[in-house]
Amino acid sequence: MGNNKIITFAAGGFQKFLDSAVDWEKVMPKIDYVNLMTYDLVNGYSPTTGHHTGLYSTPHQVESTDNCVQYLLKKGINPGKLIIGAAFYARIWENVSDENNGLYQPGKFKTSVGYNDFPSKLSKANGFTFYWDDAVKAPYAWNVTQNCLPLLMTSIQWN
């Protein structure tokens, strides 16, 4: 392809992918960047709520951006080759217990909400209360009347 080309690939940011999908030591010297998909770490197939793009791990949820990056750094990967991807949408679970304001509770995935729809769909006027998980460094919202929990990608909050 020549020396004036940039070679990249996208890689899952979750532990199973990191452990088994790529021979990191052989691949990384041949590429310029790896785009880490550090989102959907808790996804629509997850039976328990959690941060889908959390920055740090907790005892309740090991999958995180930091877990992914630290894994690759321990493998000797050049940090200048790592590009972190994050989500620009919320995941919403329904039938969630109000324990811990719905966080890390059993539930059923309901839908996603795009970033542009946050102000109209995830507002205080619609019954949502916003929380900041300081351990994960990520926001989430809880709607006690709907028993639903959106896990957000941004700390922006609406009235």
LINTA-V332231 format. One record per residue. PHI is phi in whole degrees, 0 to 359 (NA if undefined). NEAR is the number of other C-alpha atoms within 12 Angstrom. Layout:
BEGIN
phi->PHI near->NEAR
phi->PHI near->NEAR
END
This chain:
BEGIN
phi->NA near->8
phi->99 near->6
phi->283 near->9
phi->266 near->7
phi->251 near->11
phi->257 near->14
phi->247 near->19
phi->225 near->19
phi->208 near->21
phi->263 near->23
phi->227 near->32
phi->299 near->31
phi->265 near->41
phi->262 near->34
phi->302 near->28
phi->300 near->17
phi->296 near->22
phi->302 near->29
phi->287 near->17
phi->234 near->13
phi->269 near->15
phi->225 near->21
phi->272 near->17
phi->304 near->25
phi->296 near->17
phi->274 near->12
phi->281 near->20
phi->299 near->27
phi->295 near->17
phi->266 near->20
phi->242 near->24
phi->270 near->23
phi->213 near->24
phi->240 near->33
phi->270 near->27
phi->275 near->35
phi->275 near->30
phi->267 near->38
phi->220 near->35
phi->59 near->33
phi->293 near->40
phi->242 near->34
phi->233 near->31
phi->297 near->26
phi->267 near->20
phi->286 near->23
phi->277 near->20
phi->230 near->30
phi->291 near->43
phi->179 near->50
phi->281 near->50
phi->279 near->47
phi->215 near->43
phi->292 near->43
phi->284 near->34
phi->239 near->28
phi->276 near->29
phi->224 near->22
phi->300 near->12
phi->278 near->20
phi->210 near->29
phi->282 near->28
phi->297 near->36
phi->196 near->39
phi->299 near->40
phi->299 near->31
phi->300 near->28
phi->296 near->40
phi->296 near->36
phi->298 near->24
phi->302 near->27
phi->290 near->32
phi->296 near->20
phi->295 near->16
phi->281 near->20
phi->89 near->18
phi->289 near->26
phi->297 near->22
phi->298 near->22
phi->291 near->17
phi->264 near->26
phi->263 near->31
phi->241 near->25
phi->266 near->27
phi->257 near->27
phi->228 near->27
phi->276 near->30
phi->239 near->24
phi->200 near->29
phi->248 near->42
phi->253 near->41
phi->239 near->44
phi->251 near->41
phi->239 near->31
phi->55 near->25
phi->254 near->31
phi->296 near->25
phi->278 near->23
phi->301 near->18
phi->56 near->20
phi->53 near->29
phi->85 near->36
phi->280 near->39
phi->62 near->30
phi->241 near->28
phi->299 near->25
phi->187 near->29
phi->240 near->26
phi->300 near->28
phi->251 near->25
phi->193 near->20
phi->246 near->28
phi->233 near->25
phi->289 near->22
phi->309 near->22
phi->295 near->15
phi->265 near->16
phi->305 near->31
phi->300 near->19
phi->273 near->18
phi->259 near->26
phi->242 near->36
phi->257 near->22
phi->299 near->20
phi->298 near->14
phi->270 near->21
phi->97 near->22
phi->269 near->31
phi->249 near->28
phi->261 near->31
phi->228 near->27
phi->242 near->24
phi->270 near->26
phi->291 near->15
phi->292 near->19
phi->272 near->30
phi->64 near->23
phi->213 near->34
phi->269 near->30
phi->206 near->43
phi->227 near->44
phi->227 near->38
phi->240 near->32
phi->294 near->24
phi->286 near->18
phi->260 near->23
phi->48 near->28
phi->229 near->37
phi->229 near->47
phi->269 near->50
phi->256 near->54
phi->265 near->43
phi->256 near->37
phi->220 near->31
phi->271 near->23
phi->295 near->21
phi->235 near->24
phi->244 near->20
phi->274 near->16
END
